Amino acid sequence: MTYANLGRTGIKVSRICLGCMTYGTPGQGNQPWALDEARGDPSFAMGSKRA
């Protein structure tokens, strides 16, 4: 698994985790940009074909 630095925090996160910050419930909390499951599925399908 590949890890990346989370800004200058010193925290390392997996790239797949970092990429998943885009997905969730739109409008819940402070993430109006979030993609719901139906809109996120094509991205995951494409990513799994590249892995």
TIMIGU-471099 format. One record per residue (C-alpha): residue in one letter; x, y, z. Coordinates in Angstrom, 3 decimals. Example, Ala and Ser with C-alpha at 12.3 -4.5 7.8 and 13.67 -1.06 7.14 Angstrom:
# residues 2
{aa:A&u:12.300&v:-4.500&w:7.800};
{aa:S&u:13.670&v:-1.060&w:7.140};
This chain:
# residues 51
{aa:M&u:0.000&v:0.000&w:0.000};
{aa:T&u:1.249&v:3.477&w:-0.815};
{aa:Y&u:1.198&v:6.210&w:1.820};
{aa:A&u:1.343&v:9.981&w:1.469};
{aa:N&u:2.003&v:12.809&w:3.914};
{aa:L&u:-1.105&v:14.677&w:4.994};
{aa:G&u:0.122&v:18.201&w:4.401};
{aa:R&u:2.696&v:19.244&w:6.991};
{aa:T&u:1.029&v:17.408&w:9.877};
{aa:G&u:3.517&v:14.535&w:9.932};
{aa:I&u:0.607&v:12.123&w:9.542};
{aa:K&u:0.815&v:9.518&w:6.794};
{aa:V&u:-2.371&v:8.150&w:5.254};
{aa:S&u:-2.934&v:5.569&w:2.556};
{aa:R&u:-3.637&v:7.082&w:-0.833};
{aa:I&u:-6.931&v:5.225&w:-1.082};
{aa:C&u:-8.048&v:6.736&w:2.241};
{aa:L&u:-6.999&v:10.206&w:1.172};
{aa:G&u:-8.973&v:9.798&w:-2.062};
{aa:C&u:-12.109&v:8.666&w:-0.238};
{aa:M&u:-12.563&v:12.034&w:1.437};
{aa:T&u:-14.674&v:12.982&w:-1.602};
{aa:Y&u:-17.341&v:10.373&w:-0.913};
{aa:G&u:-20.126&v:10.413&w:1.629};
{aa:T&u:-23.475&v:12.057&w:2.213};
{aa:P&u:-23.767&v:15.399&w:0.401};
{aa:G&u:-24.792&v:18.220&w:2.702};
{aa:Q&u:-24.023&v:16.277&w:5.887};
{aa:G&u:-21.693&v:18.291&w:8.036};
{aa:N&u:-19.515&v:20.709&w:6.121};
{aa:Q&u:-18.950&v:18.683&w:2.913};
{aa:P&u:-21.312&v:19.934&w:0.209};
{aa:W&u:-18.899&v:18.546&w:-2.441};
{aa:A&u:-19.325&v:14.907&w:-1.287};
{aa:L&u:-20.493&v:12.370&w:-3.847};
{aa:D&u:-23.142&v:9.857&w:-2.814};
{aa:E&u:-22.755&v:6.129&w:-3.535};
{aa:A&u:-24.377&v:6.199&w:-6.974};
{aa:R&u:-22.221&v:9.110&w:-8.172};
{aa:G&u:-19.062&v:7.674&w:-6.597};
{aa:D&u:-19.317&v:4.125&w:-7.967};
{aa:P&u:-17.829&v:4.947&w:-11.413};
{aa:S&u:-14.719&v:6.410&w:-9.765};
{aa:F&u:-14.184&v:3.314&w:-7.634};
{aa:A&u:-14.736&v:1.052&w:-10.650};
{aa:M&u:-12.116&v:2.960&w:-12.637};
{aa:G&u:-9.683&v:2.929&w:-9.721};
{aa:S&u:-9.999&v:-0.801&w:-9.182};
{aa:K&u:-9.224&v:-1.451&w:-12.858};
{aa:R&u:-6.000&v:0.600&w:-12.549};
{aa:A&u:-4.796&v:-1.083&w:-9.354};
